[in-house]
Amino acid sequence: MIKTLTKHGNSYALVIEKPILDLLNIRPDTPLTVTTDGKTLNISPSDEEEDIDDEQFQEILDGINGINCRYAKVFKRLAE
């Protein structure tokens, strides 16, 4: 099967027909794993959550710490 990309806003989308989605048991809310070897694009249903690396985890923590510092008084009053 040969497919072409479809313009979707400022991006491009690959439209996957319903029979293929049904075959793979993919619904709109199914997480998909997208990988590449530099020449091919592989898309498959994911059985698990995507892992985040240490740098992404640290960014998340920094964001939470910033929120905690910014709203510390409000959080303290809510906890009382």
N, C-alpha and C positions, 0 to 999 in steps of 0.2 A: 504494500500500500504506500503510495506516495502522497505526502501531505504538504501543504503550504501554510505559512503563518498568516494570521488575520490581524489587521490593525485594530487595536483596542485602546482607545485613549492615546497616551504617549508611549504605549508599549505594543508588543505583538503577542498574540495568543495562539496556541496550538489547540485546535478544536478536536476533541475526541468524541467519536460517535457513541450513542447510547449502547449499541450491542457490545462494543469493546468494554465500556464501563461496567455493563452488567456481567460480562464474562469475568472481569477482574474483581467484581464486587466493590466497585468504587462509587461512593456517593459524593455529593458536593462538600460534605464535611469530613471526608476521609483524608487523613494526613498522607502526603506523598513524599517519598524520598527521591530527590533529584541528584544524580551523580553524573560525572563525565570522566572519560579517560583521555580527553583532549581531542578526540575524533568523533566520539559518539555521545549522545545524550541518553541517559537511562532514567526512566520514571517508573516507580513501582510503589504499591501501597506500603505504608510504613506500619510496622507492628508496635513501635515504641516511640516515645517522645524523642525529639532531636536533642542530641547532646550539645551543651554549650561548653566552650573552652574557658580557661582560667581568666583570660582577658575580658570576655563577655560577662562572666560571673562577677568580676571586680567592678565593671561598669554598672551592673545592676545594684550591687551593694553600695557603691558611691551614690547612686541616685536615691536609694532608700535612706542612707545616712543624711543626705542633703535635705530630704523631706523631713526627717526626724528633727534635725537641727532647726529648720525653718519654722516648724509647727510644734515645737516641744511644749510650749505653754498650753496650746489648744489640746494636744494629746493628754497632757497631765490633767486638765480640767475634765475631759471626757472620761478619764479613768476613775475619777473620784465619784 
